[in-house]
Amino acid sequence: MTNFGQPYIVVEDGDYGGRRELYLKHHHDGRDLDLTYAERTLEYVHQIWGRPVHLESRQGEKRMILTCKEDGVQKIEV
């Protein structure tokens, strides 16, 4: 088990789209994120960052992006 069982998430871009939005990426190691926990965590990161926050990950074989803005978290499969 790497990273003591915690998901490995890195900052990909601190000025995503030239809009000062934060873009995070989860390095999937075969274990999916707990989406409920990820959404709550993104809400806290959004409060700290003060701008929209995006998290790229995978659920199984599907790539997805969670985006947190003032109106909550949206999940988009890409």
N, CA, C and O atoms as a GROMACS GRO file, in nm:
protein
  312
    1MET      N    1   0.085  -0.117   0.000
    1MET     CA    2   0.000   0.000   0.000
    1MET      C    3   0.090   0.124   0.000
    1MET      O    4   0.181   0.136   0.083
    2THR      N    5   0.065   0.212  -0.092
    2THR     CA    6   0.146   0.334  -0.099
    2THR      C    7   0.073   0.450  -0.035
    2THR      O    8  -0.050   0.447  -0.021
    3ASN      N    9   0.146   0.551   0.004
    3ASN     CA   10   0.092   0.673   0.063
    3ASN      C   11   0.005   0.642   0.186
    3ASN      O   12  -0.088   0.716   0.216
    4PHE      N   13   0.036   0.532   0.255
    4PHE     CA   14  -0.034   0.491   0.377
    4PHE      C   15  -0.185   0.478   0.357
    4PHE      O   16  -0.263   0.506   0.449
    5GLY      N   17  -0.226   0.436   0.237
    5GLY     CA   18  -0.367   0.414   0.208
    5GLY      C   19  -0.444   0.538   0.169
    5GLY      O   20  -0.563   0.529   0.138
    6GLN      N   21  -0.380   0.653   0.169
    6GLN     CA   22  -0.446   0.778   0.132
    6GLN      C   23  -0.435   0.798  -0.019
    6GLN      O   24  -0.336   0.758  -0.079
    7PRO      N   25  -0.536   0.861  -0.080
    7PRO     CA   26  -0.527   0.886  -0.224
    7PRO      C   27  -0.415   0.984  -0.254
    7PRO      O   28  -0.388   1.075  -0.177
    8TYR      N   29  -0.350   0.964  -0.368
    8TYR     CA   30  -0.241   1.049  -0.411
    8TYR      C   31  -0.298   1.153  -0.507
    8TYR      O   32  -0.333   1.121  -0.621
    9ILE      N   33  -0.308   1.278  -0.460
    9ILE     CA   34  -0.367   1.386  -0.538
    9ILE      C   35  -0.264   1.499  -0.548
    9ILE      O   36  -0.204   1.539  -0.448
   10VAL      N   37  -0.244   1.549  -0.670
   10VAL     CA   38  -0.146   1.655  -0.692
   10VAL      C   39  -0.213   1.775  -0.759
   10VAL      O   40  -0.318   1.763  -0.822
   11VAL      N   41  -0.149   1.890  -0.743
   11VAL     CA   42  -0.194   2.011  -0.812
   11VAL      C   43  -0.139   2.007  -0.953
   11VAL      O   44  -0.018   2.008  -0.973
   12GLU      N   45  -0.228   2.003  -1.052
   12GLU     CA   46  -0.187   2.007  -1.192
   12GLU      C   47  -0.173   2.150  -1.240
   12GLU      O   48  -0.082   2.181  -1.318
   13ASP      N   49  -0.262   2.240  -1.194
   13ASP     CA   50  -0.262   2.377  -1.242
   13ASP      C   51  -0.328   2.467  -1.138
   13ASP      O   52  -0.442   2.442  -1.097
   14GLY      N   53  -0.259   2.572  -1.097
   14GLY     CA   54  -0.314   2.669  -1.002
   14GLY      C   55  -0.378   2.788  -1.070
   14GLY      O   56  -0.433   2.876  -1.003
   15ASP      N   57  -0.373   2.791  -1.203
   15ASP     CA   58  -0.435   2.898  -1.281
   15ASP      C   59  -0.506   2.837  -1.401
   15ASP      O   60  -0.488   2.880  -1.515
   16TYR      N   61  -0.586   2.735  -1.374
   16TYR     CA   62  -0.654   2.659  -1.478
   16TYR      C   63  -0.742   2.751  -1.562
   16TYR      O   64  -0.823   2.826  -1.510
   17GLY      N   65  -0.724   2.743  -1.693
   17GLY     CA   66  -0.802   2.824  -1.786
   17GLY      C   67  -0.773   2.972  -1.778
   17GLY      O   68  -0.848   3.053  -1.833
   18GLY      N   69  -0.664   3.009  -1.708
   18GLY     CA   70  -0.632   3.150  -1.692
   18GLY      C   71  -0.730   3.222  -1.601
   18GLY      O   72  -0.741   3.345  -1.604
   19ARG      N   73  -0.804   3.144  -1.517
   19ARG     CA   74  -0.907   3.203  -1.433
   19ARG      C   75  -0.878   3.185  -1.284
   19ARG      O   76  -0.967   3.202  -1.201
   20ARG      N   77  -0.754   3.151  -1.248
   20ARG     CA   78  -0.712   3.126  -1.110
   20ARG      C   79  -0.789   3.012  -1.045
   20ARG      O   80  -0.801   3.006  -0.922
   21GLU      N   81  -0.841   2.921  -1.126
   21GLU     CA   82  -0.909   2.804  -1.074
   21GLU      C   83  -0.806   2.694  -1.046
   21GLU      O   84  -0.705   2.684  -1.114
   22LEU      N   85  -0.833   2.613  -0.945
   22LEU     CA   86  -0.742   2.507  -0.904
   22LEU      C   87  -0.781   2.376  -0.972
   22LEU      O   88  -0.897   2.336  -0.967
   23TYR      N   89  -0.683   2.310  -1.035
   23TYR     CA   90  -0.706   2.182  -1.102
   23TYR      C   91  -0.621   2.076  -1.034
   23TYR      O   92  -0.498   2.082  -1.038
   24LEU      N   93  -0.687   1.980  -0.972
   24LEU     CA   94  -0.621   1.871  -0.901
   24LEU      C   95  -0.637   1.742  -0.980
   24LEU      O   96  -0.734   1.725  -1.054
   25LYS      N   97  -0.542   1.652  -0.964
   25LYS     CA   98  -0.550   1.524  -1.033
   25LYS      C   99  -0.520   1.410  -0.936
   25LYS      O  100  -0.419   1.411  -0.865
   26HIS      N  101  -0.610   1.314  -0.934
   26HIS     CA  102  -0.594   1.193  -0.852
   26HIS      C  103  -0.520   1.089  -0.935
   26HIS      O  104  -0.565   1.052  -1.044
   27HIS      N  105  -0.407   1.042  -0.884
   27HIS     CA  106  -0.333   0.935  -0.952
   27HIS      C  107  -0.395   0.802  -0.910
   27HIS      O  108  -0.366   0.750  -0.802
   28HIS      N  109  -0.479   0.750  -0.997
   28HIS     CA  110  -0.557   0.629  -0.970
   28HIS      C  111  -0.464   0.508  -0.965
   28HIS      O  112  -0.389   0.483  -1.059
   29ASP      N  113  -0.470   0.434  -0.855
   29ASP     CA  114  -0.385   0.315  -0.839
   29ASP      C  115  -0.469   0.188  -0.836
   29ASP      O  116  -0.428   0.085  -0.781
   30GLY      N  117  -0.588   0.197  -0.896
   30GLY     CA  118  -0.677   0.081  -0.896
   30GLY      C  119  -0.788   0.093  -0.793
   30GLY      O  120  -0.886   0.018  -0.797
   31ARG      N  121  -0.774   0.188  -0.700
   31ARG     CA  122  -0.878   0.210  -0.600
   31ARG      C  123  -0.950   0.341  -0.631
   31ARG      O  124  -0.886   0.445  -0.647
   32ASP      N  125  -1.082   0.335  -0.639
   32ASP     CA  126  -1.162   0.454  -0.666
   32ASP      C  127  -1.172   0.541  -0.541
   32ASP      O  128  -1.162   0.493  -0.429
   33LEU      N  129  -1.193   0.670  -0.565
   33LEU     CA  130  -1.217   0.762  -0.454
   33LEU      C  131  -1.355   0.737  -0.396
   33LEU      O  132  -1.447   0.695  -0.467
   34ASP      N  133  -1.371   0.763  -0.269
   34ASP     CA  134  -1.502   0.767  -0.205
   34ASP      C  135  -1.562   0.902  -0.246
   34ASP      O  136  -1.520   1.006  -0.196
   35LEU      N  137  -1.659   0.900  -0.336
   35LEU     CA  138  -1.711   1.024  -0.395
   35LEU      C  139  -1.777   1.115  -0.293
   35LEU      O  140  -1.766   1.237  -0.304
   36THR      N  141  -1.845   1.059  -0.195
   36THR     CA  142  -1.908   1.143  -0.092
   36THR      C  143  -1.801   1.221  -0.016
   36THR      O  144  -1.815   1.341   0.006
   37TYR      N  145  -1.695   1.153   0.024
   37TYR     CA  146  -1.586   1.217   0.096
   37TYR      C  147  -1.513   1.317   0.006
   37TYR      O  148  -1.477   1.425   0.051
   38ALA      N  149  -1.491   1.281  -0.120
   38ALA     CA  150  -1.422   1.370  -0.214
   38ALA      C  151  -1.501   1.499  -0.236
   38ALA      O  152  -1.443   1.607  -0.241
   39GLU      N  153  -1.633   1.488  -0.248
   39GLU     CA  154  -1.716   1.606  -0.268
   39GLU      C  155  -1.711   1.699  -0.147
   39GLU      O  156  -1.698   1.820  -0.163
   40ARG      N  157  -1.720   1.644  -0.028
   40ARG     CA  158  -1.712   1.726   0.093
   40ARG      C  159  -1.575   1.793   0.104
   40ARG      O  160  -1.565   1.910   0.142
   41THR      N  161  -1.471   1.718   0.072
   41THR     CA  162  -1.336   1.773   0.078
   41THR      C  163  -1.319   1.886  -0.022
   41THR      O  164  -1.259   1.988   0.009
   42LEU      N  165  -1.372   1.868  -0.145
   42LEU     CA  166  -1.364   1.975  -0.246
   42LEU      C  167  -1.434   2.102  -0.198
   42LEU      O  168  -1.387   2.212  -0.226
   43GLU      N  169  -1.544   2.087  -0.128
   43GLU     CA  170  -1.614   2.204  -0.076
   43GLU      C  171  -1.524   2.282   0.021
   43GLU      O  172  -1.523   2.405   0.019
   44TYR      N  173  -1.449   2.211   0.105
   44TYR     CA  174  -1.356   2.278   0.196
   44TYR      C  175  -1.241   2.343   0.122
   44TYR      O  176  -1.201   2.455   0.153
   45VAL      N  177  -1.187   2.274   0.023
   45VAL     CA  178  -1.078   2.331  -0.056
   45VAL      C  179  -1.128   2.456  -0.130
   45VAL      O  180  -1.056   2.555  -0.140
   46HIS      N  181  -1.250   2.450  -0.180
   46HIS     CA  182  -1.309   2.566  -0.248
   46HIS      C  183  -1.319   2.685  -0.153
   46HIS      O  184  -1.291   2.798  -0.193
   47GLN      N  185  -1.358   2.661  -0.028
   47GLN     CA  186  -1.365   2.769   0.071
   47GLN      C  187  -1.228   2.833   0.091
   47GLN      O  188  -1.218   2.956   0.100
   48ILE      N  189  -1.126   2.752   0.097
   48ILE     CA  190  -0.990   2.804   0.118
   48ILE      C  191  -0.939   2.875  -0.007
   48ILE      O  192  -0.883   2.984   0.001
   49TRP      N  193  -0.958   2.813  -0.124
   49TRP     CA  194  -0.906   2.867  -0.250
   49TRP      C  195  -0.982   2.992  -0.293
   49TRP      O  196  -0.922   3.086  -0.347
   50GLY      N  197  -1.112   2.994  -0.270
   50GLY     CA  198  -1.194   3.109  -0.305
   50GLY      C  199  -1.234   3.116  -0.452
   50GLY      O  200  -1.294   3.214  -0.495
   51ARG      N  201  -1.203   3.016  -0.527
   51ARG     CA  202  -1.235   3.007  -0.670
   51ARG      C  203  -1.278   2.863  -0.697
   51ARG      O  204  -1.262   2.777  -0.611
   52PRO      N  205  -1.332   2.835  -0.817
   52PRO     CA  206  -1.369   2.697  -0.849
   52PRO      C  207  -1.249   2.601  -0.840
   52PRO      O  208  -1.135   2.636  -0.870
   53VAL      N  209  -1.280   2.480  -0.798
   53VAL     CA  210  -1.181   2.374  -0.781
   53VAL      C  211  -1.226   2.253  -0.861
   53VAL      O  212  -1.342   2.212  -0.853
   54HIS      N  213  -1.134   2.195  -0.937
   54HIS     CA  214  -1.164   2.078  -1.022
   54HIS      C  215  -1.076   1.962  -0.976
   54HIS      O  216  -0.959   1.981  -0.941
   55LEU      N  217  -1.132   1.842  -0.975
   55LEU     CA  218  -1.058   1.722  -0.940
   55LEU      C  219  -1.082   1.617  -1.047
   55LEU      O  220  -1.195   1.572  -1.068
   56GLU      N  221  -0.975   1.578  -1.114
   56GLU     CA  222  -0.984   1.472  -1.216
   56GLU      C  223  -0.951   1.339  -1.152
   56GLU      O  224  -0.855   1.328  -1.075
   57SER      N  225  -1.031   1.238  -1.183
   57SER     CA  226  -1.008   1.104  -1.130
   57SER      C  227  -1.072   1.002  -1.224
   57SER      O  228  -1.113   1.036  -1.335
   58ARG      N  229  -1.078   0.879  -1.178
   58ARG     CA  230  -1.147   0.773  -1.249
   58ARG      C  231  -1.235   0.697  -1.152
   58ARG      O  232  -1.203   0.683  -1.034
   59GLN      N  233  -1.345   0.648  -1.204
   59GLN     CA  234  -1.432   0.555  -1.132
   59GLN      C  235  -1.438   0.433  -1.222
   59GLN      O  236  -1.507   0.434  -1.324
   60GLY      N  237  -1.367   0.329  -1.183
   60GLY     CA  238  -1.355   0.212  -1.272
   60GLY      C  239  -1.276   0.253  -1.394
   60GLY      O  240  -1.163   0.300  -1.382
   61GLU      N  241  -1.334   0.236  -1.510
   61GLU     CA  242  -1.266   0.272  -1.635
   61GLU      C  243  -1.308   0.409  -1.688
   61GLU      O  244  -1.255   0.455  -1.789
   62LYS      N  245  -1.402   0.475  -1.620
   62LYS     CA  246  -1.453   0.604  -1.666
   62LYS      C  247  -1.376   0.719  -1.603
   62LYS      O  248  -1.359   0.726  -1.481
   63ARG      N  249  -1.330   0.811  -1.688
   63ARG     CA  250  -1.263   0.932  -1.641
   63ARG      C  251  -1.370   1.033  -1.603
   63ARG      O  252  -1.472   1.044  -1.671
   64MET      N  253  -1.348   1.106  -1.495
   64MET     CA  254  -1.446   1.204  -1.451
   64MET      C  255  -1.377   1.326  -1.392
   64MET      O  256  -1.261   1.321  -1.351
   65ILE      N  257  -1.451   1.435  -1.389
   65ILE     CA  258  -1.403   1.557  -1.327
   65ILE      C  259  -1.510   1.606  -1.231
   65ILE      O  260  -1.625   1.626  -1.270
   66LEU      N  261  -1.472   1.624  -1.105
   66LEU     CA  262  -1.559   1.685  -1.006
   66LEU      C  263  -1.524   1.833  -1.001
   66LEU      O  264  -1.406   1.869  -0.991
   67THR      N  265  -1.624   1.919  -1.009
   67THR     CA  266  -1.601   2.063  -1.004
   67THR      C  267  -1.684   2.121  -0.891
   67THR      O  268  -1.804   2.097  -0.882
   68CYS      N  269  -1.619   2.198  -0.805
   68CYS     CA  270  -1.688   2.264  -0.695
   68CYS      C  271  -1.685   2.414  -0.718
   68CYS      O  272  -1.580   2.476  -0.731
   69LYS      N  273  -1.806   2.472  -0.723
   69LYS     CA  274  -1.824   2.616  -0.734
   69LYS      C  275  -1.914   2.660  -0.619
   69LYS      O  276  -1.947   2.581  -0.531
   70GLU      N  277  -1.953   2.787  -0.620
   70GLU     CA  278  -2.038   2.838  -0.513
   70GLU      C  279  -2.170   2.762  -0.499
   70GLU      O  280  -2.224   2.751  -0.389
   71ASP      N  281  -2.221   2.709  -0.610
   71ASP     CA  282  -2.350   2.640  -0.608
   71ASP      C  283  -2.339   2.490  -0.581
   71ASP      O  284  -2.438   2.418  -0.593
   72GLY      N  285  -2.219   2.442  -0.544
   72GLY     CA  286  -2.203   2.301  -0.508
   72GLY      C  287  -2.110   2.227  -0.603
   72GLY      O  288  -2.039   2.287  -0.683
   73VAL      N  289  -2.113   2.095  -0.592
   73VAL     CA  290  -2.024   2.007  -0.667
   73VAL      C  291  -2.101   1.943  -0.782
   73VAL      O  292  -2.213   1.895  -0.766
   74GLN      N  293  -2.038   1.943  -0.900
   74GLN     CA  294  -2.093   1.877  -1.017
   74GLN      C  295  -1.996   1.769  -1.062
   74GLN      O  296  -1.874   1.787  -1.056
   75LYS      N  297  -2.049   1.657  -1.107
   75LYS     CA  298  -1.968   1.546  -1.158
   75LYS      C  299  -1.992   1.534  -1.307
   75LYS      O  300  -2.106   1.523  -1.352
   76ILE      N  301  -1.883   1.536  -1.385
   76ILE     CA  302  -1.891   1.524  -1.530
   76ILE      C  303  -1.806   1.406  -1.573
   76ILE      O  304  -1.688   1.400  -1.540
   77GLU      N  305  -1.864   1.312  -1.645
   77GLU     CA  306  -1.786   1.202  -1.702
   77GLU      C  307  -1.734   1.245  -1.836
   77GLU      O  308  -1.809   1.297  -1.919
   78VAL      N  309  -1.605   1.224  -1.858
   78VAL     CA  310  -1.542   1.264  -1.985
   78VAL      C  311  -1.476   1.145  -2.051
   78VAL      O  312  -1.418   1.159  -2.159
   0.00000   0.00000   0.00000
